Amino acid sequence: MKFKSLTVGSVLALSMATMGQAERGSDGHVNVIYWQAPSILNPFLSGGTKDVESSSLVIEPLGRYDQDGALVPYLAQEIPTVANGGVSEDLTSITWKLKEGLMWSDGTPVTSADVKFTAEYCMHPEGGCAQATFFDGVVSVEAVDELTTKVTFNQPKPNPYGPFMGGQSPIIQAAQFADCLGAKAPECTEANFSPIGTGPFRVVDFRPNDVIQMEANPHYRDAAKPAFATLTLKGGGDAAAAGRAVMETGEFDYAWNLQLAPDVIAKMAEGGKGKPIAAFGSLVERIEMNLTDPSPELDADTRSTRKAPHPILSDVNVRKALSMAIDRELLVEVGYGQAGRPTCNLVPAPKVFASPNTDCMTQDIEGAKALLEGAGWTDTDGDGVRDRDGKKLAILFQSSTNAVRQDFQALIKQWWSEIGVETELRNVDSSVFFGGDPGSPDTFQKFYADVEMYANNFNGTDPQQYLAAYRCNGEPRPESQWQGENINRFCDPAYDALIDKLANTGDLNERGKIGIQMNEMLTKDTYTIVPLVDRGRVSAHSNTLGGVVLNTWDSELWNAADWFRVK
């Protein structure tokens, strides 16, 4: 299955987009399936892709990244730059101007007060905003007039497109969320499940971890859009069922994230009802190492927090050995085919930020054994499991429920057993694992396991916010309602200094050098993160759904307003 053939569907759909112009709601109903079911429609309270993307149908940012990674205005009149006066000459502020006449889906006007409030919501000191790094370095957000918002930074910001840019940083309505600041944020069920937005659709009914019913937003800024009067976003099941529902049975029009073996996707496409589409971006399947102790014997305020270092994985030799034992080429062959590439990098693209590191590409079982032996991890009792100071090399390895991930887990468990590591496998329903519920023990943020595997990426083509996630004190913890992006609980003042240096560097090549250094600190130097596969995003749409443009740099549903029914 060649990539060229995969992308033909989206190219044809785009070329036909002009044929679909009619009037709002004229094309009836569209069915979308996300087999990882959304659990909330507020991306500020969940970093899960399925939550960010489903909410992008309803709430929008000032600007987005298009399919090529270019910045494009959405709620803003234009993308601010130094050239057009929107970014100050000293790079310490950016000024956004809203389009005139924008309305919320309840018919009230969108103003700069809503933009200012959104910043206050995410930056609240008592809150646990999952997207807090987008506001890194922001000292003030000022509503200059009804349509103008000025963001001021604490130092020159060569890449000022953090706040309000991309699907992870949308604008929320101040009136609806007024009583949801700080610690109250998770308690606002109505607002979090049914946000009032500016997007092409608005929520009619939301059943968390199941299904969302939407209707066309009557106040959407383009009177001819969306073409569909109603939309159903169904969650649950698995990637295989989702792919079949589009390409074999035609029950659904769009299926997200077909994380399936390549031969399985090719067989589904023979069904004739739909076609797969794919593109590479910055999506990396990786293993995350928990640097803190997840033992259930610890109290709730200590477990998986920096108060208790991990008894085994605090040893970098163990982390490195676990990486050395993995055959990434085989993982790609088994799981992704031409929709995957082995990688040692957390940031595989764009090229200027991609490290040349290839140290992890060759599996080295014997080298991993020798490394552990030299670090004092030996099999003293002959049971096949190494130990040191009374602690066994026994780990709990968790991931979301997914056929490819379970295949990966099984292979990795076998390789780790060959170097003397005992591994218990656990998989958690995707809707729960990525759900961000502070009361659940099974979320990837809470990380009640030793290692876990998943994939994510960053909006746009600059990884500054992505890399800044690993700042000290940015980890999920009880005080933040278990929100935060520093999943590993990594903390290194030298790394924090590089975050600040990157934020203050304008030259692209120099930014690339700093980004590569940061990437290597997390991967090559400390093995805090063990990258596995640079994944191409593979989804599918029906032959009767036009206007689809797959976007790996922003929400996959970024242009749903342009979708239409092919007659």
C-alpha positions, 0 to 999 in steps of 0.5 A, spaced: 500 500 500 503 506 497 503 512 500 501 516 493 495 512 493 493 513 500 493 521 499 489 521 492 483 521 496 484 527 499 487 530 493 481 529 489 476 531 495 479 538 495 479 539 487 471 537 488 470 542 494 468 548 489 462 543 487 460 542 494 457 549 495 450 550 496 447 552 502 448 551 510 445 544 511 443 542 504 447 535 505 443 532 510 447 528 515 454 526 516 457 520 521 464 520 524 467 515 528 473 516 533 474 509 536 477 512 542 471 516 545 471 523 547 470 524 554 470 531 555 469 537 550 474 542 553 481 541 551 483 545 557 481 539 561 484 534 557 490 533 553 487 527 549 487 527 542 480 525 541 477 530 546 481 536 542 479 534 536 472 533 537 471 539 541 474 543 535 468 542 531 465 546 536 470 551 539 476 554 535 482 558 536 484 565 533 488 561 528 490 554 525 495 550 522 493 548 515 495 541 512 502 544 510 503 547 517 502 554 515 499 559 519 492 561 517 487 565 520 480 563 523 477 567 528 482 572 527 482 577 521 489 575 519 496 572 522 499 577 526 507 578 524 512 584 525 511 586 517 504 587 518 505 590 525 501 585 529 508 583 533 512 588 536 519 589 533 522 587 540 518 581 539 515 582 546 507 582 544 503 580 539 496 583 537 490 579 535 484 582 531 478 578 531 473 578 525 468 583 525 461 580 526 463 573 529 457 570 533 457 565 539 452 559 537 447 562 542 447 568 538 451 573 542 457 577 540 464 574 540 469 580 543 476 580 546 473 579 553 472 572 551 479 572 548 482 575 555 478 570 559 480 564 556 487 566 558 485 567 565 482 560 565 488 557 563 493 561 567 489 560 573 494 559 579 489 554 582 487 550 576 490 544 572 490 547 565 492 541 560 495 546 555 498 551 560 505 551 556 501 555 550 501 560 555 508 560 557 512 566 558 505 570 558 505 576 563 498 579 561 493 579 556 489 585 555 482 587 551 484 593 547 478 594 544 472 590 542 476 586 537 483 587 539 487 583 544 494 584 546 498 579 549 505 581 552 510 576 554 516 576 559 521 576 554 522 577 546 518 571 543 520 569 537 515 564 536 509 568 539 504 563 536 502 559 543 496 562 546 490 561 541 493 558 536 491 551 534 486 546 536 489 545 543 488 552 544 481 555 542 477 561 545 471 559 550 466 564 552 467 568 558 459 568 560 459 560 560 465 559 563 465 565 568 464 560 574 469 555 572 475 558 574 481 554 578 479 548 582 472 549 579 473 548 572 472 540 572 466 541 576 462 545 570 459 539 567 454 543 562 460 547 560 465 542 559 460 537 555 456 542 551 461 548 550 458 554 546 462 555 540 464 559 534 465 552 530 461 549 524 457 545 529 454 546 536 452 540 541 445 537 541 447 531 546 453 529 549 454 522 552 461 521 555 465 515 552 459 514 547 456 519 542 456 526 540 450 529 536 451 535 533 447 540 529 449 546 524 451 552 528 446 557 525 450 563 527 456 560 523 460 566 520 459 563 513 452 563 511 453 557 506 457 552 511 457 547 514 453 543 508 451 538 513 445 539 517 447 534 523 453 530 525 454 524 529 461 523 532 460 516 535 466 513 540 468 506 542 470 500 539 476 499 535 480 501 529 478 495 525 471 496 526 472 503 525 475 502 518 470 497 516 464 501 518 467 506 512 471 502 507 467 496 507 460 497 510 459 505 508 455 506 515 460 511 517 463 517 513 469 518 516 474 514 521 479 517 525 486 514 526 486 507 523 492 504 527 492 497 524 497 493 520 498 495 513 495 489 510 489 489 514 487 497 511 489 494 504 484 489 505 478 493 508 479 498 502 477 493 497 470 493 500 469 499 495 465 504 500 471 508 502 479 510 501 484 510 506 488 517 507 495 518 510 500 523 511 506 524 516 507 529 521 510 529 528 506 523 531 511 519 535 509 512 538 513 512 544 514 509 551 514 513 557 518 512 563 515 514 570 521 517 574 516 517 580 514 511 584 507 508 582 506 503 588 499 503 590 502 502 597 504 509 597 498 514 600 495 518 594 499 525 595 505 521 594 504 516 589 506 517 582 509 524 584 516 527 585 516 526 592 517 519 591 523 517 586 522 510 582 526 505 585 528 502 579 527 507 573 531 512 577 537 508 574 538 511 567 542 504 566 535 500 566 532 505 562 537 505 557 537 497 557 530 497 556 531 501 549 536 497 547 532 491 547 527 493 542 527 492 535 524 498 532 524 495 525 520 489 526 515 494 530 514 498 524 513 492 519 508 489 524 504 495 526 505 500 520 508 498 514 509 504 509 505 508 514 511 508 519 518 509 520 523 507 526 525 513 530 530 515 536 527 522 536 521 525 540 521 530 535 522 527 528 520 533 524 520 538 521 527 537 519 531 543 522 529 540 529 530 533 528 536 530 531 541 525 527 541 520 532 540 513 530 543 510 536 537 506 538 536 503 531 539 497 532 537 492 537 542 490 542 540 484 547 547 482 549 549 490 550 543 491 554 545 485 558 552 487 559 549 494 561 545 491 567 550 487 569 555 492 570 550 497 573 549 491 579 543 488 576 544 481 577 540 474 577 542 472 584 536 467 585 536 464 578 529 465 577 531 469 570 529 476 573 535 481 575 535 484 582 539 489 586 539 491 593 532 487 594 529 490 588 526 486 582 527 488 575 519 487 575 515 493 571 508 494 569 507 496 562 500 499 560 497 502 554 491 503 551 486 498 548 488 497 541 490 491 536 497 494 534 499 497 541 497 490 544 502 487 539 507 491 541 507 490 548 507 482 547 513 483 543 517 488 547 515 484 553 519 478 550 525 482 548 525 485 555 524 478 558 531 476 554 535 481 558 532 479 565 526 484 566 519 481 568 513 485 565 506 485 567 502 488 561 495 492 562 491 495 557 486 500 558 480 502 554 482 508 550 476 513 552 479 512 560 486 512 558 486 519 555 480 521 558 483 526 564 478 524 569 482 526 575 478 521 579 480 515 575 486 511 577 487 509 569 489 515 566 495 516 562 496 523 566 496 519 573 501 514 570 500 509 576 504 504 572 512 504 571 512 505 563 506 506 558 506 507 551 502 512 546 503 517 541 502 524 541 504 530 537 504 538 537 500 543 533 504 547 527 511 546 525 515 549 531 515 544 537 517 550 543 511 548 547 511 541 546 518 541 548 517 546 554 512 541 557 518 537 561 519 543 565 520 542 572 513 542 576 509 541 570 507 534 571 500 532 573 499 531 580 494 532 586 494 539 586 493 540 579 487 535 579 492 530 575 493 535 569 499 537 566 504 535 560 510 533 564 508 525 564 514 523 566 515 527 572 522 529 569 526 535 572 532 538 570 534 545 571 539 545 565 533 543 561 529 548 564 534 553 562 534 551 554 526 552 555 528 559 556 533 559 551 529 557 546 523 562 547 528 567 546 532 565 540 529 568 533 534 565 528 531 558 525 537 554 525 539 556 532 532 554 534 533 548 531 540 546 534 537 548 541 531 543 540 535 538 538 539 538 544 533 538 548 530 532 544 537 528 546 536 530 553 530 527 553 531 521 549 539 519 548 542 522 554 536 520 559 532 515 556 526 518 559 522 518 553 524 512 548 521 513 541 519 507 537 515 509 531 514 516 527 507 514 525 504 517 519 497 519 520 492 514 517 484 515 517 479 514 512 473 517 508 467 514 504 467 515 497 461 520 498 464 525 503 468 531 499 472 536 502 476 532 506 484 535 507 488 530 512 492 535 517 497 532 521 499 539 524 492 541 527 486 538 529 484 532 524 477 535 523 480 542 522 476 543 516 469 540 517 466 546 515 468 545 508 466 537 508 460 536 503 456 530 500 459 528 493 453 527 489 
